[in-house]
Structure formats: structure tokens, C-alpha cells
Amino acid sequence: MKKPYIKVLVYVTVAILISILILLFLFPDMSQTLINTVPEYPPEISTIDANEILITNAVTIDKSNVRDIISAMNRPEEYYSETQGVITHNTGSSSFTRKKWVRGSLSRVDVLSDAQRTTAHYIYTDDKVYIFSPQSRTHYTTSRGNFDADDTQMMMSYEDIIKTPDESISDAKLTTLDGNSCIWVEAKNPKTGNTTRYWVATSTGLLLYGETLDPDGKTIYTFTVRQTDVSPQSADIFKLPDGTYPT
């Protein structure tokens, strides 16, 4: 024989199910509402870049906080970039193209001629630089000192902004360049009177474009990133002519 409280439980359960069916019949929209309130789990957060989160959470970006914001950004651990710089002088202009690969503490820069032919390779470690020419079977090694891959690339970077005194930063804001979210910073050099402007991508921390103007407002230098790839870079890119790898 079934116990009385079990019968009561069965009756209550049946009554609740009948009530739900009646409500869904009378209010068909309720079923859709119940479905829509079920959260998706887990949330897709892997595609959100840390730099983007930093910028999204910042209320405003101006000259008073831009150095702090940029100092919290990081470049990708591995990436490739192709850049072009143009220096304008009294007799004309000179352009240069550089290709750079980064993999952790290793950086390689290829220097290209005006005909877009590689003329030299530079591979940097924390304390050394390896230099060799195309088709060469040997390489030259020396201490890198304060020189790094950015210098060989003749690259403007967000680190330049961090080194700029607060009083030299004249303006800063969040903007876009070619559809890319970026931080725009303008700094004036009190010694030369030149004005330098930076467009730093919020997604990578890499410079998208930079320019320097003389005191008269004439552009004397531009730096353009023509291509960027933040995917993992092959270790063989850093192989030396003799088949060994930098140490």
C-alpha cells in the first residue's frame, strides 16, 4: 500500500503541470519569453583582446591620462609587420621599406632597397644582434647595446609616447583609422618646435600611422604600417646562414 504523503505529492505535481500547460495555452508568448531568458553559456570571451577591454572600460581618453592608458598596453608576443617610412627634405624625399618578424624575445628585420629587394638581415636577441646579407653563408655578431629592432625598422612606436613628458602632449583621443580603433596622440617638441602624431591600434598596441611636422606645419616624416599579421611566426625565420639559431 502506498503511503498517504506519496499520493499527495503526486497530486500536487500533476496539478502544477496542468497549470503550466493552461498558462502556455492562454499566453503562447510566454514560452518564447522563457526560452529567451535562458543565458548562453559559456560566454564567448576568447575573441576579446585585453587592449580592447582596456580602452572600452576607459571613460575618456585625453592628454591627462593617455600615457597611463598606453603604458598598460602590450604588443603581441608574435607578429609580422611591413612598414614604409618617408623622410622629406629640401631636395626631395627618401623612402624606405622594412619587414619585421617577432617571436618572443627574437626579432628579425629585413632592410629593402628602393627596388623592394632585401639588402640586409638583422636578428636581435636580448643582448646581441646578428647581421648578414642575402645568400651569405656567414654572419656578423655584436652586442646590440641600446639599439633594437625598432631602430633598424626606423619605427615610431607607442613606447615613444610613454617617454614623452606630460607637458609635451598637446592632445589625445580615441578615434578610428581605416576602420581600426586607435588612440591618437599629438606631442610637441619644445626644443625643435616639431609636432609628432601617432595612431596606435587598440587591438594590438602597434602603430598604424605616424607623422612629424616642422614648426611651419610641413610634413617631414611619415611612418605607415602596410601589413600586419599577429599569427604565430615560424622559428625558421630566425635561422642564421650557417643553419644555427641565435642564442
Summary of the structure (lengths in Angstrom):
residues: 247
radius of gyration: 29.1
end to end distance: 83.4
largest distance: 108.4
contacts: 638
relative contact order: 0.15
helix: 26%
strand: 36%
